[in-house]
Amino acid sequence: MFLRLLFVLLIALNMAVGAWLWLGQDDAHGRSATDADIPPLKLLSERPAASTATSSSVSPSASIAPAPAPAQTAAPVAAQTLPPARPNSYTCTALGPFATQVDLRTARSALSTQAVRMRSRQEQTTQSRGWWVHLPPSGSRDRALEQARKLSASKIGDYFVVSSGDQSNTISLGLFKDPANARKRRDEVVAGGFPAQMSERTETVPEYWLDLAIADNAHFDWHSRIHSGVGSHSTGCF
């Protein structure tokens, strides 16, 4: 029994030694201790001298090539020089005067398609209100009334004594639209022995005008569109 056990132990020991020789000695059987796809490590002293020099130095001829120069931008195309535009030729006309702003707006609307430019303007003008025949103002109310009684005695009627305002104590002999009629009345009173005078009465009133710039080659006929009794004349262009 003991011999059998000893025999089995020997066989197991031989098998263990054989396995150790087989698996533990990689160099003897040409096996690598690393994985197949990973290169084995080598000491620096084991590397060839030529290989080390090649890998650690850079050849002068292998200098980095300069970056390519950017492509030059094409020169801009020269702008085409156009001949200067010829200015249009205009004729400027003023229409008026219009009596009211309503007449002015009506005319402007009627001529809006015929004019290149339009402008409205207002001016102040002195307008005659007629001719006044009168006696010079007296120094007092009593003297004015006394002179009025003398006119009546001389068969001169159609008069009245101004009692207020800047012409107070003046005897008015009439206001006439026609200066010829005013002169006739003055001469009659002067012939009766009284110092009659004649003066024009005026007032400042607004006038409304419409200026138009019309192209020379346009057919402009404002008479067929405006019926306000206004006139026209040339004016400076604007």
C-alpha positions in Angstrom: 0.0 0.0 0.0 2.7 2.4 0.9 4.6 1.6 -2.3 1.6 2.4 -4.4 1.1 5.7 -2.8 4.8 6.5 -3.2 4.6 5.5 -6.9 1.6 7.9 -7.4 3.4 10.8 -5.8 6.4 10.3 -8.0 4.3 10.3 -11.1 2.5 13.5 -10.0 5.8 15.1 -9.2 7.2 14.2 -12.6 4.1 15.6 -14.3 4.4 18.9 -12.3 8.0 19.3 -13.2 7.3 18.6 -16.9 4.4 21.2 -16.9 6.7 23.7 -15.3 9.4 23.1 -17.9 6.8 23.4 -20.7 4.9 26.5 -19.6 7.6 28.4 -17.7 10.4 28.5 -20.3 9.0 30.9 -23.0 12.3 31.6 -24.7 13.0 27.9 -25.1 9.9 27.4 -27.2 9.9 30.8 -29.1 6.8 32.1 -27.3 6.4 35.8 -26.4 5.4 37.0 -22.9 3.2 39.7 -24.5 0.1 39.6 -26.6 0.5 39.0 -30.2 -0.7 42.4 -31.4 1.5 44.5 -29.1 5.2 45.0 -30.1 7.7 43.8 -27.5 9.5 46.3 -25.3 13.2 46.9 -26.0 15.8 48.6 -23.9 17.4 51.7 -25.4 20.7 50.0 -25.4 19.3 47.2 -27.5 18.3 49.6 -30.4 20.7 49.9 -33.4 22.7 53.1 -33.4 21.7 54.1 -37.0 18.1 53.7 -36.2 18.4 55.9 -33.1 20.2 58.7 -35.0 17.7 58.6 -37.8 14.7 58.9 -35.5 16.2 61.6 -33.2 17.5 64.0 -35.9 15.7 65.8 -38.7 17.2 66.2 -42.1 17.9 69.8 -43.1 16.2 69.1 -46.4 13.0 68.0 -44.6 12.2 71.5 -43.4 8.6 72.5 -43.0 7.3 73.8 -46.3 5.8 77.3 -46.0 2.1 77.7 -46.2 0.9 78.4 -49.7 0.4 82.1 -50.3 -3.3 83.2 -50.5 -4.6 83.6 -53.9 -4.5 87.2 -55.0 -7.9 88.8 -55.1 -8.8 89.7 -58.6 -8.5 93.4 -59.2 -11.9 95.1 -59.1 -13.4 95.9 -62.4 -13.1 99.6 -63.1 -16.4 101.3 -62.7 -17.9 102.4 -66.0 -17.8 106.1 -66.4 -21.1 107.4 -67.4 -21.5 110.7 -69.1 -23.1 113.4 -66.9 -26.8 113.5 -67.2 -28.1 116.6 -69.0 -30.2 118.7 -66.7 -33.8 119.1 -67.8 -34.8 122.5 -69.1 -37.7 124.2 -67.4 -39.8 127.3 -67.7 -41.4 128.7 -64.6 -44.7 130.5 -64.5 -46.7 132.2 -61.8 -50.5 132.1 -61.8 -52.6 134.6 -59.8 -53.5 136.4 -57.8 -56.3 134.1 -56.5 -58.9 135.7 -54.4 -59.1 133.0 -51.7 -57.1 130.0 -50.6 -59.9 127.7 -51.8 -59.4 129.0 -55.4 -55.6 128.4 -55.0 -56.1 124.8 -53.8 -58.6 124.1 -56.7 -56.1 125.4 -59.2 -53.2 123.4 -57.7 -55.3 120.2 -57.9 -56.3 120.9 -61.5 -52.7 121.4 -62.7 -50.9 118.7 -60.6 -50.3 116.4 -63.6 -48.9 119.1 -65.9 -46.2 120.6 -63.6 -42.9 119.1 -62.6 -42.9 121.2 -59.4 -45.4 123.5 -57.7 -45.4 125.8 -54.8 -48.0 128.1 -53.2 -47.2 131.4 -51.8 -49.0 134.3 -50.1 -48.1 138.0 -50.5 -49.4 141.2 -49.0 -50.4 143.9 -51.3 -51.9 147.3 -51.0 -55.3 147.6 -52.6 -57.3 150.7 -53.4 -60.7 151.0 -51.7 -61.7 154.1 -53.7 -61.2 157.9 -53.7 -62.4 160.1 -50.9 -63.4 163.7 -51.3 -63.6 165.7 -48.1 -63.0 169.1 -46.4 -59.9 169.4 -44.1 -60.7 168.7 -40.4 -61.9 171.6 -38.3 -60.4 172.5 -35.0 -63.6 171.6 -33.1 -67.0 170.0 -33.4 -68.7 173.4 -33.4 -66.5 174.7 -36.3 -67.2 171.5 -38.3 -71.0 172.0 -37.8 -70.7 175.6 -38.8 -68.9 174.7 -42.0 -71.6 172.1 -42.8 -74.3 174.8 -42.5 -72.3 176.9 -45.1 -72.3 173.9 -47.5 -76.1 173.7 -47.2 -76.5 177.4 -47.8 -74.4 177.0 -51.0 -76.7 174.2 -52.3 -74.0 171.5 -51.7 -75.5 168.4 -50.3 -74.5 164.7 -49.8 -72.1 165.3 -46.9 -71.8 164.3 -43.3 -69.6 165.3 -40.3 -67.2 162.6 -39.1 -67.5 162.5 -35.3 -65.0 159.8 -34.3 -61.7 158.2 -35.3 -58.6 159.7 -36.7 -60.6 161.8 -39.1 -62.8 163.4 -36.4 -64.4 166.8 -37.3 -63.8 166.2 -41.0 -66.7 166.8 -43.5 -66.9 163.8 -45.9 -68.2 164.6 -49.4 -68.2 161.1 -50.8 -66.2 158.0 -51.6 -65.9 157.1 -55.3 -64.5 154.0 -57.1 -63.7 155.9 -60.2 -61.1 158.6 -59.7 -62.8 160.7 -62.5 -66.0 160.9 -60.6 -64.0 161.9 -57.4 -62.3 164.7 -59.3 -65.6 166.0 -60.6 -67.1 166.1 -57.1 -64.0 167.9 -55.7 -64.1 170.5 -58.5 -67.8 171.3 -57.8 -67.1 171.9 -54.1 -64.1 174.0 -54.8 -66.1 176.1 -57.2 -68.5 176.8 -54.3 -65.7 178.3 -52.3 -64.7 175.4 -50.1 -61.2 173.8 -49.9 -62.2 170.3 -50.9 -59.5 167.6 -51.1 -59.2 164.2 -52.9 -57.3 161.3 -51.5 -57.1 157.6 -52.2 -58.2 155.1 -49.6 -56.1 151.9 -49.4 -55.9 148.7 -47.4 -53.5 145.8 -47.2 -54.9 142.5 -48.4 -53.4 139.0 -49.0 -52.8 137.7 -52.5 -52.4 134.0 -53.3 -50.1 132.8 -56.1 -49.2 129.4 -57.6 -45.8 128.9 -59.1 -45.2 126.1 -61.6 -42.1 124.6 -63.2 -43.0 123.2 -66.6 -40.7 121.1 -68.8 -39.9 122.9 -72.1 -41.1 119.9 -74.2 -44.5 119.7 -72.4 -47.7 121.0 -73.7 -49.0 123.3 -70.9 -52.4 124.8 -71.2 -53.7 126.2 -68.0 -56.5 128.3 -69.5 -58.6 125.3 -70.2 -58.4 124.1 -66.5 -58.5 127.4 -64.5 -61.5 129.6 -64.6 -60.8 132.0 -61.8 -60.1 135.1 -63.9 -56.4 135.0 -62.9 -53.4 136.0 -65.0 -49.9 134.6 -65.5 -46.3 135.9 -65.9 -42.8 134.4 -65.9 -41.0 134.0 -62.6 -37.7 132.7 -61.3 -37.4 128.9 -61.2 -37.2 127.2 -57.9 
